Amino acid sequence: MPLSKTSYFVDYTDEGFDEKEQIRLHNLCKKLDKSNIKFLLSNSDNKFIRELYKDFNIITIPAKRNVNSKATNRKGINELIIKNY
């Protein structure tokens, strides 16, 4: 999920990857969990994702972003590791 209006990258596919796709991914994770299949995924650290995956194990990790038009704005952010084990 985008963290701001200027970091709006959702083009993993031709159709994008919006909230609807995030919910589909979450539903797949729930299905895997019910089938006792382990999963691990990473996602952006924001309120929507934290709420969506609140029933799973969430680990916050620092991540560095080196892409920005201004070098001074290249800073670290947090990402989430979400897993069911």
All heavy atoms as an XYZ file, in Angstrom:
707
protein
N       0.839     -1.182      0.000
C       0.000      0.000      0.000
C       0.883      1.243      0.000
O       1.895      1.266      0.693
C      -0.901      0.021      1.232
C      -1.951     -1.080      1.271
S      -3.155     -0.999     -0.046
C      -3.953      0.538      0.285
N       0.516      2.246     -0.738
C       1.293      3.480     -0.757
C       1.333      4.144      0.613
O       0.355      4.119      1.354
C       0.538      4.368     -1.747
C      -0.339      3.449     -2.516
C      -0.615      2.285     -1.635
N       2.463      4.718      0.949
C       2.612      5.413      2.228
C       2.272      6.893      2.113
O       2.009      7.544      3.111
C       4.037      5.241      2.752
C       4.450      3.805      3.036
C       5.899      3.775      3.503
C       3.542      3.159      4.062
N       2.297      7.412      0.898
C       1.952      8.820      0.685
C       1.522      8.998     -0.764
O       1.640      8.078     -1.581
C       3.146      9.719      0.995
O       4.129      9.555     -0.002
N       1.061     10.184     -1.105
C       0.650     10.466     -2.485
C       1.816     10.430     -3.457
O       1.649     10.132     -4.632
C      -0.045     11.824     -2.547
C      -1.383     11.828     -1.880
C      -2.045     13.194     -1.964
C      -3.377     13.146     -1.236
N      -4.068     14.435     -1.278
N       3.010     10.713     -2.980
C       4.174     10.711     -3.863
C       4.860      9.349     -3.937
O       5.766      9.166     -4.737
C       5.205     11.769     -3.417
O       5.639     11.462     -2.094
C       4.611     13.161     -3.490
N       4.464      8.420     -3.126
C       5.060      7.078     -3.175
C       4.019      6.064     -3.620
O       3.931      4.963     -3.115
C       5.612      6.695     -1.808
O       4.560      6.540     -0.875
N       3.225      6.440     -4.577
C       2.092      5.622     -4.994
C       2.511      4.602     -6.036
O       2.295      4.753     -7.225
C       0.969      6.513     -5.532
C      -0.355      5.820     -5.512
C      -1.086      5.741     -4.349
C      -0.860      5.213     -6.653
C      -2.297      5.098     -4.320
C      -2.077      4.561     -6.638
C      -2.786      4.512     -5.458
O      -3.982      3.852     -5.428
N       3.145      3.518     -5.597
C       3.532      2.435     -6.497
C       2.652      1.230     -6.226
O       2.695      0.657     -5.140
C       4.998      2.044     -6.311
C       5.377      0.858     -7.161
C       5.624      1.014     -8.504
C       5.450     -0.402     -6.608
C       5.946     -0.074     -9.299
C       5.774     -1.504     -7.388
C       6.026     -1.332     -8.739
N       1.811      0.873     -7.190
C       0.956     -0.305     -7.052
C       0.938     -1.117     -8.349
O       0.061     -1.924     -8.563
C      -0.495      0.086     -6.660
C      -0.538      0.691     -5.277
C      -1.109      1.028     -7.668
N       1.901     -0.898     -9.214
C       1.867     -1.508    -10.533
C       2.636     -2.823    -10.619
O       3.532     -2.979    -11.439
C       2.402     -0.516    -11.566
C       1.483      0.665    -11.740
O       0.275      0.499    -11.545
O       1.971      1.748    -12.069
N       2.263     -3.766     -9.798
C       2.870     -5.088     -9.884
C       2.322     -5.857    -11.078
O       2.933     -6.787    -11.564
C       2.625     -5.876     -8.600
C       3.353     -5.285     -7.416
C       2.678     -4.523     -6.475
C       4.717     -5.471     -7.259
C       3.346     -3.972     -5.396
C       5.398     -4.917     -6.188
C       4.694     -4.174     -5.267
O       5.362     -3.623     -4.213
N       1.121     -5.476    -11.518
C       0.490     -6.077    -12.692
C      -0.073     -4.952    -13.552
O      -0.116     -3.797    -13.136
C      -0.667     -7.024    -12.293
O      -1.742     -6.240    -11.765
C      -0.231     -8.047    -11.266
N      -0.545     -5.292    -14.736
C      -1.161     -4.286    -15.607
C      -2.394     -3.657    -14.961
O      -2.737     -2.518    -15.240
C      -1.570     -4.906    -16.941
C      -0.377     -5.306    -17.786
O       0.733     -4.809    -17.520
O      -0.560     -6.110    -18.705
N      -3.052     -4.412    -14.083
C      -4.264     -3.921    -13.433
C      -3.988     -3.188    -12.128
O      -4.891     -2.663    -11.504
C      -5.231     -5.093    -13.146
C      -5.796     -5.741    -14.394
C      -4.855     -6.771    -14.993
O      -4.071     -7.382    -14.242
O      -4.895     -6.953    -16.221
N      -2.744     -3.168    -11.686
C      -2.409     -2.510    -10.419
C      -2.605     -3.444     -9.239
O      -2.910     -4.628     -9.395
N      -2.421     -2.912     -8.033
C      -2.568     -3.705     -6.812
C      -3.118     -2.778     -5.730
O      -2.382     -2.241     -4.922
C      -1.223     -4.307     -6.389
C      -1.362     -5.547     -5.569
C      -1.522     -6.777     -6.160
C      -1.352     -5.473     -4.185
C      -1.655     -7.927     -5.398
C      -1.481     -6.610     -3.410
C      -1.639     -7.848     -4.022
N      -4.427     -2.596     -5.752
C      -5.082     -1.650     -4.864
C      -5.628     -2.338     -3.614
O      -5.291     -3.491     -3.330
C      -6.194     -0.918     -5.610
C      -7.239     -1.868     -6.204
O      -7.217     -3.079     -5.883
O      -8.083     -1.390     -6.988
N      -6.469     -1.642     -2.864
C      -7.040     -2.216     -1.633
C      -7.809     -3.501     -1.916
O      -7.749     -4.446     -1.138
C      -7.957     -1.204     -0.937
C      -7.212     -0.168     -0.153
C      -8.124      0.683      0.708
O      -9.301      0.310      0.945
O      -7.659      1.741      1.165
N      -8.516     -3.537     -3.019
C      -9.265     -4.750     -3.388
C      -8.322     -5.947     -3.538
O      -8.602     -7.043     -3.061
C     -10.026     -4.502     -4.685
C     -10.833     -5.672     -5.167
C     -11.539     -5.323     -6.469
C     -12.172     -6.554     -7.072
N     -12.743     -6.268     -8.394
N      -7.179     -5.725     -4.173
C      -6.198     -6.798     -4.333
C      -5.551     -7.160     -3.003
O      -5.251     -8.329     -2.746
C      -5.141     -6.399     -5.362
C      -5.690     -6.242     -6.762
C      -6.354     -7.514     -7.272
O      -5.757     -8.605     -7.139
O      -7.471     -7.416     -7.797
N      -5.326     -6.170     -2.154
C      -4.794     -6.444     -0.810
C      -5.753     -7.348     -0.036
O      -5.317     -8.265      0.670
C      -4.554     -5.138     -0.046
C      -3.416     -4.306     -0.571
C      -2.047     -4.842     -0.188
O      -1.895     -5.833      0.524
N      -1.015     -4.172     -0.658
N      -7.031     -7.108     -0.165
C      -8.034     -7.935      0.521
C      -8.037     -9.342     -0.063
O      -8.133    -10.330      0.682
C      -9.418     -7.266      0.455
C      -9.405     -5.996      1.306
C     -10.522     -8.227      0.912
C     -10.601     -5.090      1.126
N      -7.893     -9.462     -1.371
C      -7.808    -10.793     -1.990
C      -6.583    -11.551     -1.471
O      -6.664    -12.752     -1.178
C      -7.727    -10.672     -3.513
C      -9.052    -10.357     -4.167
C      -8.973    -10.370     -5.677
N      -8.563    -11.686     -6.143
C      -7.739    -11.892     -7.160
N      -7.212    -10.897     -7.831
N      -7.423    -13.123     -7.518
N      -5.452    -10.852     -1.346
C      -4.242    -11.475     -0.814
C      -4.467    -11.919      0.629
O      -4.089    -13.028      1.010
C      -3.069    -10.500     -0.902
C      -1.746    -10.977     -0.311
C      -1.255    -12.243     -0.997
C      -0.703     -9.861     -0.419
N      -5.088    -11.076      1.411
C      -5.393    -11.424      2.804
C      -6.289    -12.662      2.867
O      -6.059    -13.563      3.685
C      -6.065    -10.242      3.506
C      -6.556    -10.566      4.869
N      -7.887    -10.822      5.139
C      -5.899    -10.713      6.043
C      -8.020    -11.089      6.416
N      -6.832    -11.040      6.989
N      -7.297    -12.722      2.021
C      -8.188    -13.888      2.002
C      -7.430    -15.163      1.633
O      -7.700    -16.230      2.188
C      -9.361    -13.655      1.059
C     -10.333    -12.632      1.599
O     -10.408    -12.393      2.806
N     -11.075    -12.002      0.715
N      -6.486    -15.052      0.733
C      -5.649    -16.205      0.394
C      -4.818    -16.629      1.599
O      -4.693    -17.824      1.896
C      -4.741    -15.882     -0.789
C      -3.728    -16.964     -1.141
C      -4.418    -18.257     -1.552
C      -2.799    -16.473     -2.235
N      -4.271    -15.659      2.320
C      -3.490    -15.980      3.521
C      -4.351    -16.674      4.565
O      -3.897    -17.621      5.218
C      -2.859    -14.713      4.096
S      -1.538    -14.046      3.073
N      -5.577    -16.237      4.730
C      -6.490    -16.900      5.678
C      -6.760    -18.339      5.242
O      -6.795    -19.248      6.066
C      -7.803    -16.132      5.787
C      -7.688    -14.836      6.541
C      -9.004    -14.202      6.936
C     -10.103    -14.280      5.928
N     -11.300    -13.514      6.293
N      -6.928    -18.532      3.946
C      -7.176    -19.872      3.412
C      -5.961    -20.780      3.644
O      -6.098    -21.938      4.045
C      -7.476    -19.755      1.919
C      -8.066    -20.957      1.287
C      -8.397    -20.616     -0.161
C      -9.371    -21.593     -0.727
N      -9.728    -21.281     -2.112
N      -4.774    -20.250      3.399
C      -3.551    -21.017      3.655
C      -3.450    -21.383      5.126
O      -3.106    -22.520      5.471
C      -2.322    -20.202      3.228
C      -2.139    -19.959      1.743
C      -1.018    -18.964      1.501
C      -1.899    -21.254      1.003
N      -3.732    -20.427      5.982
C      -3.650    -20.654      7.418
C      -4.616    -21.751      7.865
O      -4.250    -22.635      8.629
C      -3.932    -19.343      8.160
C      -3.656    -19.449      9.635
O      -2.529    -19.857     10.002
O      -4.560    -19.127     10.423
N      -5.832    -21.710      7.365
C      -6.830    -22.735      7.723
C      -6.427    -24.111      7.223
O      -6.842    -25.120      7.771
C      -8.199    -22.346      7.178
C      -8.834    -21.224      7.958
C     -10.207    -20.878      7.456
C     -10.742    -19.714      8.259
N     -12.075    -19.314      7.862
N      -5.605    -24.145      6.179
C      -5.115    -25.419      5.636
C      -3.785    -25.822      6.252
O      -3.133    -26.749      5.771
C      -4.968    -25.310      4.117
O      -6.207    -25.061      3.516
N      -3.369    -25.103      7.305
C      -2.105    -25.360      7.985
C      -0.895    -25.240      7.067
O       0.084    -25.973      7.207
C      -2.120    -26.726      8.682
C      -3.095    -26.745      9.836
O      -3.166    -25.800     10.612
N      -3.890    -27.803      9.920
N      -0.977    -24.321      6.124
C       0.136    -24.039      5.225
C       0.787    -22.745      5.703
O       0.122    -21.721      5.851
C      -0.344    -23.894      3.770
C      -0.974    -25.214      3.304
C       0.801    -23.466      2.865
C      -1.677    -25.131      1.972
N       2.086    -22.801      5.942
C       2.797    -21.621      6.417
C       2.979    -20.608      5.290
O       3.200    -20.978      4.144
C       4.169    -22.006      6.971
C       4.082    -22.833      8.229
C       5.464    -23.184      8.720
C       5.371    -24.054      9.956
N       6.689    -24.442     10.438
N       2.873    -19.334      5.656
C       3.154    -18.273      4.701
C       3.918    -17.152      5.393
O       3.870    -16.990      6.605
C       1.869    -17.721      4.054
C       1.055    -16.852      4.972
C       1.332    -15.497      5.109
C       0.015    -17.387      5.707
C       0.594    -14.699      5.968
C      -0.731    -16.600      6.567
C      -0.442    -15.254      6.692
N       4.626    -16.396      4.597
C       5.334    -15.202      5.048
C       5.247    -14.194      3.914
O       5.453    -14.548      2.752
C       6.792    -15.532      5.338
C       7.650    -14.359      5.812
C       8.592    -14.829      6.905
C       8.418    -13.760      4.675
N       4.885    -12.968      4.244
C       4.842    -11.935      3.219
C       5.329    -10.625      3.793
O       5.371    -10.440      5.008
C       3.438    -11.784      2.628
C       2.319    -11.282      3.521
C       2.115     -9.786      3.321
C       1.024    -11.999      3.186
N       5.719     -9.736      2.918
C       6.089     -8.392      3.347
C       5.091     -7.414      2.745
O       4.519     -7.664      1.678
C       7.520     -8.045      2.927
O       7.597     -7.948      1.526
N       4.889     -6.315      3.459
C       3.959     -5.300      2.990
C       4.345     -3.977      3.618
O       5.167     -3.924      4.541
C       2.522     -5.691      3.357
C       1.511     -5.261      2.312
O       1.588     -4.155      1.792
N       0.563     -6.137      2.024
N       3.735     -2.916      3.143
C       4.029     -1.594      3.701
C       3.416     -1.457      5.086
O       2.425     -2.117      5.417
C       3.534     -0.493      2.770
O       2.172     -0.660      2.478
N       4.019     -0.612      5.880
C       3.572     -0.409      7.256
C       2.592      0.756      7.288
O       2.983      1.919      7.263
C       4.782     -0.106      8.155
C       4.401     -0.011      9.620
O       3.207     -0.160      9.957
O       5.300      0.216     10.442
N       1.319      0.415      7.286
C       0.290      1.439      7.420
C      -0.924      0.860      8.142
O      -1.021     -0.352      8.350
C      -0.089      2.052      6.064
C      -0.726      1.051      5.132
O      -1.688      0.393      5.482
N      -0.190      0.929      3.929
N      -1.811      1.725      8.537
C      -2.962      1.341      9.356
C      -3.837      0.284      8.674
O      -4.271     -0.672      9.310
C      -3.782      2.594      9.670
C      -4.922      2.368     10.605
C      -5.627      3.684     10.902
C      -6.827      3.449     11.807
N      -7.515      4.695     12.126
N      -4.079      0.439      7.379
C      -4.928     -0.504      6.642
C      -4.355     -1.917      6.693
O      -5.055     -2.876      6.997
C      -5.088     -0.031      5.191
C      -5.857     -0.997      4.336
C      -7.235     -1.079      4.431
C      -5.202     -1.816      3.434
C      -7.948     -1.974      3.643
C      -5.901     -2.710      2.644
C      -7.276     -2.791      2.746
N      -3.073     -2.047      6.405
C      -2.433     -3.374      6.390
C      -2.365     -3.949      7.801
O      -2.642     -5.139      8.006
C      -1.032     -3.290      5.749
C      -1.136     -2.839      4.288
C      -0.288     -4.617      5.872
C      -1.927     -3.776      3.384
N      -2.017     -3.144      8.776
C      -1.968     -3.632     10.165
C      -3.330     -4.144     10.620
O      -3.425     -5.181     11.279
C      -1.470     -2.543     11.105
C       0.034     -2.329     11.027
C       0.497     -1.333     12.077
N       1.936     -1.224     12.079
C       2.748     -2.023     12.762
N       2.260     -2.997     13.499
N       4.056     -1.848     12.715
N      -4.385     -3.452     10.262
C      -5.730     -3.890     10.644
C      -6.118     -5.160      9.892
O      -6.678     -6.083     10.460
C      -6.736     -2.764     10.367
C      -8.157     -3.102     10.742
C      -8.384     -3.352     12.228
O      -7.605     -2.836     13.070
O      -9.349     -4.069     12.570
N      -5.802     -5.214      8.618
C      -6.154     -6.361      7.792
C      -5.518     -7.651      8.318
O      -6.160     -8.704      8.348
C      -5.700     -6.084      6.357
C      -6.258     -6.943      5.243
C      -7.769     -6.835      5.156
C      -5.626     -6.531      3.920
N      -4.275     -7.567      8.766
C      -3.532     -8.756      9.192
C      -3.385     -8.865     10.711
O      -2.520     -9.586     11.187
C      -2.151     -8.761      8.536
C      -2.215     -9.044      7.053
C      -2.251     -8.004      6.136
C      -2.256    -10.346      6.575
C      -2.317     -8.252      4.770
C      -2.317    -10.611      5.220
C      -2.350     -9.549      4.323
O      -2.415     -9.817      2.980
N      -4.237     -8.211     11.449
C      -4.093     -8.159     12.908
C      -4.142     -9.533     13.572
O      -3.619     -9.696     14.670
C      -5.149     -7.239     13.522
C      -6.560     -7.749     13.386
C      -7.551     -6.756     13.945
C      -8.974     -7.270     13.715
N      -9.954     -6.263     14.087
N      -4.711    -10.529     12.937
C      -4.803    -11.871     13.529
C      -3.570    -12.734     13.243
O      -3.531    -13.898     13.650
C      -6.059    -12.576     13.034
C      -7.323    -11.890     13.520
O      -7.301    -11.310     14.630
O      -8.342    -11.918     12.798
N      -2.601    -12.180     12.549
C      -1.370    -12.906     12.240
C      -0.195    -12.274     12.972
O      -0.326    -11.221     13.589
C      -1.115    -12.918     10.728
C      -2.158    -13.674      9.950
C      -3.068    -13.006      9.155
C      -2.236    -15.049     10.027
C      -4.036    -13.690      8.446
C      -3.199    -15.758      9.324
C      -4.102    -15.081      8.527
N       0.951    -12.911     12.912
C       2.168    -12.374     13.532
C       2.737    -11.280     12.636
O       3.033    -11.521     11.467
C       3.207    -13.483     13.721
C       2.706    -14.569     14.652
O       2.079    -14.273     15.651
N       2.964    -15.815     14.307
N       2.890    -10.106     13.195
C       3.409     -8.963     12.447
C       4.714     -8.500     13.091
O       4.763     -8.241     14.289
C       2.398     -7.797     12.428
C       1.104     -8.229     11.728
C       3.010     -6.580     11.738
C       0.011     -7.184     11.765
N       5.741     -8.412     12.267
C       7.050     -7.941     12.716
C       7.384     -6.693     11.914
O       7.273     -6.686     10.684
C       8.126     -9.022     12.481
C       7.764    -10.306     13.231
C       9.504     -8.513     12.890
C       8.558    -11.510     12.777
N       7.775     -5.650     12.602
C       8.175     -4.408     11.940
C       9.682     -4.421     11.721
O      10.440     -4.705     12.649
C       7.787     -3.189     12.804
O       6.386     -3.258     13.083
C       8.104     -1.889     12.090
N      10.088     -4.146     10.493
C      11.517     -4.110     10.181
C      11.843     -2.797      9.467
O      11.014     -2.259      8.738
C      11.957     -5.308      9.313
C      11.210     -5.318      7.976
C      11.763     -6.621     10.044
C      11.794     -6.253      6.961
N      13.050     -2.279      9.674
C      13.451     -1.071      8.937
C      13.838     -1.433      7.508
O      14.393     -2.503      7.254
C      14.658     -0.568      9.726
C      15.207     -1.784     10.391
C      14.041     -2.706     10.649
N      13.513     -0.548      6.598
C      13.881     -0.748      5.190
C      14.376      0.577      4.635
O      13.827      1.631      4.946
C      12.669     -1.239      4.398
N      15.398      0.529      3.836
C      15.960      1.745      3.253
C      15.446      1.901      1.836
O      15.388      0.938      1.078
C      17.481      1.681      3.263
C      18.115      2.965      2.838
C      19.584      2.984      3.169
C      20.177      4.247      2.598
N      20.806      5.071      3.552
N      15.060      3.095      1.501
C      14.609      3.408      0.147
C      15.610      4.363     -0.485
O      15.821      5.464      0.002
C      13.221      4.048      0.156
C      12.135      3.113      0.608
C      11.938      2.037     -0.457
N      10.980      1.051     -0.032
C      11.293     -0.155      0.424
N      12.548     -0.497      0.585
N      10.367     -1.023      0.738
N      16.232      3.931     -1.571
C      17.242      4.741     -2.229
C      16.714      5.444     -3.474
O      17.484      6.022     -4.226
C      18.446      3.878     -2.607
C      19.200      3.430     -1.377
O      19.366      4.193     -0.440
N      19.631      2.193     -1.371
N      15.423      5.382     -3.708
C      14.854      6.013     -4.891
C      14.105      7.261     -4.473
O      13.098      7.199     -3.778
C      13.907      5.042     -5.625
C      13.292      5.720     -6.823
C      14.641      3.781     -6.026
N      14.626      8.394     -4.868
C      13.991      9.679     -4.638
C      14.729     10.705     -5.483
O      15.942     10.606     -5.658
C      14.034     10.081     -3.155
C      13.077     11.206     -2.852
O      13.153     12.278     -3.432
N      12.162     10.943     -1.947
N      14.013     11.664     -6.014
C      14.654     12.677     -6.850
C      15.622     13.549     -6.055
O      16.551     14.121     -6.607
C      13.603     13.555     -7.529
O      12.809     14.207     -6.555
N      15.409     13.639     -4.738
C      16.297     14.417     -3.874
C      17.024     13.469     -2.924
O      16.394     12.746     -2.152
C      15.499     15.428     -3.059
C      14.844     16.490     -3.905
C      14.098     17.471     -3.032
C      13.432     18.524     -3.891
N      12.684     19.474     -3.074
N      18.330     13.465     -2.993
C      19.127     12.555     -2.165
C      18.846     12.736     -0.679
O      18.868     11.771      0.082
C      20.611     12.740     -2.441
N      18.550     13.958     -0.265
C      18.290     14.205      1.164
C      16.981     13.572      1.637
O      16.780     13.395      2.827
C      18.256     15.714      1.459
O      17.273     16.323      0.616
C      19.609     16.352      1.226
N      16.102     13.234      0.694
C      14.831     12.605      1.058
C      14.901     11.079      1.040
O      13.911     10.410      1.286
C      13.716     13.076      0.126
C      13.340     14.508      0.371
O      13.608     15.055      1.431
N      12.719     15.126     -0.612
N      16.058     10.539      0.729
C      16.228      9.081      0.735
C      16.465      8.642      2.171
O      17.537      8.842      2.718
C      17.390      8.682     -0.160
C      17.141      9.016     -1.595
C      18.349      8.700     -2.445
N      18.145      9.249     -3.782
C      19.116      9.548     -4.611
N      20.379      9.335     -4.260
N      18.846     10.037     -5.796
N      15.445      8.077      2.756
C      15.552      7.707      4.165
C      14.913      6.348      4.405
O      14.308      5.768      3.526
C      14.886      8.765      5.029
C      13.453      9.045      4.649
C      12.905     10.199      5.442
C      11.522     10.560      4.898
N      10.976     11.717      5.537
N      15.067      5.894      5.603
C      14.507      4.606      5.961
C      13.028      4.708      6.287
O      12.519      5.753      6.674
N      12.358      3.603      6.077
C      10.949      3.471      6.441
C      10.793      2.142      7.151
O      11.735      1.352      7.225
C      10.034      3.517      5.200
C      10.361      2.340      4.265
C      10.130      4.846      4.482
C       9.315      2.082      3.230
N       9.619      1.867      7.636
C       9.320      0.556      8.200
C       8.500     -0.253      7.215
O       7.670      0.291      6.487
C       8.535      0.681      9.504
C       9.399      1.157     10.634
O      10.602      0.931     10.657
N       8.801      1.837     11.586
N       8.779     -1.529      7.182
C       7.957     -2.481      6.435
C       7.483     -3.538      7.415
O       8.024     -3.672      8.521
C       8.754     -3.127      5.309
C       8.966     -2.211      4.138
C       9.484     -2.926      2.916
O       9.807     -4.135      2.998
O       9.580     -2.278      1.877
N       6.474     -4.274      6.997
C       5.924     -5.329      7.846
C       6.245     -6.702      7.258
O       6.112     -6.902      6.054
C       4.416     -5.181      7.964
C       3.911     -3.859      8.534
C       2.379     -3.848      8.545
C       4.465     -3.606      9.916
N       6.651     -7.593      8.129
C       6.730     -9.019      7.790
C       5.525     -9.643      8.479
O       5.333     -9.487      9.687
C       8.034     -9.658      8.315
C       9.255     -8.982      7.684
C       8.040    -11.166      8.074
C       9.386     -9.169      6.193
N       4.713    -10.320      7.709
C       3.481    -10.916      8.225
C       3.571    -12.419      7.998
O       3.879    -12.863      6.891
C       2.256    -10.324      7.516
C       2.235     -8.802      7.696
C       0.967    -10.963      8.021
C       1.374     -8.068      6.707
N       3.311    -13.180      9.058
C       3.409    -14.630      8.927
C       2.405    -15.304      9.856
O       1.869    -14.694     10.772
C       4.824    -15.097      9.235
C       5.309    -14.762     10.626
C       6.756    -15.165     10.794
C       7.203    -14.958     12.236
N       8.518    -15.549     12.477
N       2.170    -16.573      9.596
C       1.225    -17.339     10.415
C       1.931    -18.402     11.252
O       1.312    -19.380     11.670
C       0.151    -17.986      9.540
C       0.698    -19.048      8.619
O       1.903    -19.094      8.325
N      -0.183    -19.890      8.115
N       3.170    -18.209     11.546
C       3.910    -19.152     12.387
C       4.815    -18.412     13.336
O       4.954    -17.217     13.257
C       4.707    -20.150     11.548
C       5.681    -19.528     10.589
C       7.002    -19.321     10.965
C       5.275    -19.147      9.319
C       7.910    -18.752     10.080
C       6.178    -18.586      8.433
C       7.480    -18.383      8.820
O       8.372    -17.821      7.952
